[in-house]
């Protein structure tokens, strides 16, 4: 008696009980499939066209090229499956070929994943550095303006930031504005600085693309000298001058910003949602930090502050507020031993040259006292 099996013709969903036989005594060896009751031949599958369809254990499912996609011959039971495999040795070769193809596809997928990771880690930063000089400063300024509302939502109370001193003509604000404008103008920067000292209870300072900078009251409270204040401010202005914020945003938000660059739209949908948080939390590369430190050092030598004071402030705040380090400027601008040494080796200002006079520094230091 020929073995029993289940047969789907691939045209209707119903299955039929059939018998089958493997014949090799003809010019074209084939599997002969017959009705289980009438024994009428239903189909004939040339052996060379037969392939295995993966299924459950102890079950062999066969299909045939040239038949409907759903055409199947299903055999159940280990003895029958093993005997049929022996009569169809080509199935073993097929399995070996499939395993080789699977390994090939896994290799291709792994290579593609590695290439994608490499492009993200190395390619996008390289692209960002190459692209930044070609982006007009006016567009970068628009980008900074477009994110101000997001920044206010993040750091303000009910979406509104509170300035420590709202009078632009106060001694403190005039001193800060004079320092920032002079620094960027002398550096040949196309950006007009706008430094905001705001009430916020996390020690932080950061600069946006285009010249907007923030100095938080909690950081000012722990700033003990005019040199420390000038060092942080000059460092952030260094990021502005070298356009590190735009560089970092292209690296972390490449798609939207590239679309905005191509379309000439740096204020619409291409920069929507999330860029404010990305700007605050931008972790600059070691190269960018060294450039900003070197900028601060050059400014200190010209305008009278010791750039090493920046390292002193970072160490003090990090030590006083260990639990909040991940939310501070010092988690995004980490102080490494190498960086500390480099800051200490930068040129010191000539004797008598000072970035801020005594009255100016006193006014700056006291401008946020009502929030302490």
Secondary structure by P-SEA (a helix, b strand, c coil): ccccbbbbcccccccccbbbbbbccccbbbbbbbbcccccccccccccccccccccccbbbbbbcccccccbbbbbcaaaaaaaaaacaaaaaaaaaaaaaaaaaaaaaaaaaaaaaaaaacaaaaaaaaacccccaaaaaaaaaaaaaaaaaacccccbbbbcccccccaaaaaaaaaaaaaaaaacccbbbbbbbcccccccccccccbbbbbbaaaaaacccaaaaaaaaaaaaaaaaaaaaaaaaaaaaaaaaaaaaaacccccccccccaaaaaaaccccaaaaaaaaaaaaaaaaccccccaaaaaaaaaaaaaccccccccccccccccaaaaaaaaaccccccccccccaaaaaaaaacccccc
